[in-house]
Structure formats: structure tokens, C-alpha cells
């Protein structure tokens, strides 16, 4: 969690000061903040767990930094790069740990709200250290739906139709 928080500080330091935005693919953006946050996270993981693999976005490509064993860290050093690049303060740092192909731990840190979401397999989820859970609402019409949109334009129609159906019966 400390690593996610420190990476979030890097993002806040650069927020609103981005000088260069590049593209990886047709619409996925990369900023120097993505790269700085990723460098901090991968350096920390390597220093504490040198034999673990890392799956990371680096310079526009997803790269697996090979390690030994059955552990793999999955990082998105700046989830919400499009928002970030447009100085819209909705973004986060996401780090997960996989063991033998199964996710066992994950943290998402929102530095603009200082909110740390964490979950560990078999132990539940927390927000800033306090337990959280899904709502008890059992009807879609009384529920709140939140989503993002796929970057691959070719898949948006497969996403938009079900989303429209959900929106018609929810809040």
C-alpha cells in the first residue's frame, strides 16, 4: 500500500504539468507521469521481491519482466491516463498480485481523494483500512451502475448494447 501511495504522490506532483503525451495504439495515451509512476512501482517490487514477475505497461507496450516462481505483480501505474492528460482529477494507481494464475491481492489508490481500496483473497475488501462490501440492494432498478468504456472501438458496440439495457432499468 505504501508503494501505491508513493506512486500516487508522483502523479499528483506532475498533475496539470504534463508536457508530452504520446500514444500507444490509436487512442491509448502515455504521459511521463505513467512512466515515472511505473518506474517507482517496479523498482520497489524488484527490491522486495526480486524473483517475482511483473506485468506492466511500459512505453506504450505491455511488458512482462520475467522472474522466477509462481508470483506475478500486475500494475497499472496510472489508471485513467486520458482523464489525467486532460487535467481531470479522476485517476488512480492499481497494483495486483497473482499467485499461480489466481489473483490474491489488489490495491487501488486514488491520490486526489486519498482513498486506498485494498482486497485480499479470503479476507474481504477495505477502504482506508475499514471493511467495505457490496450493497444489499437486490433489484437492478434500485442499484447504481458505474463503468468505463473499452478502448478498442471495434468492441464498443458489444459493450454499448448491454450497457443501454442496464441503464434503462437502473439509476
Helices and strands as residue ranges (DSSP letters): H 2-14, E 21-24, E 28-31, H 32-48, E 53-58, E 61-65, E 71-79, H 81-85, E 92-99, E 102-110, E 115-120, E 124-127, E 130-132, G 140-142, G 153-155, H 156-168
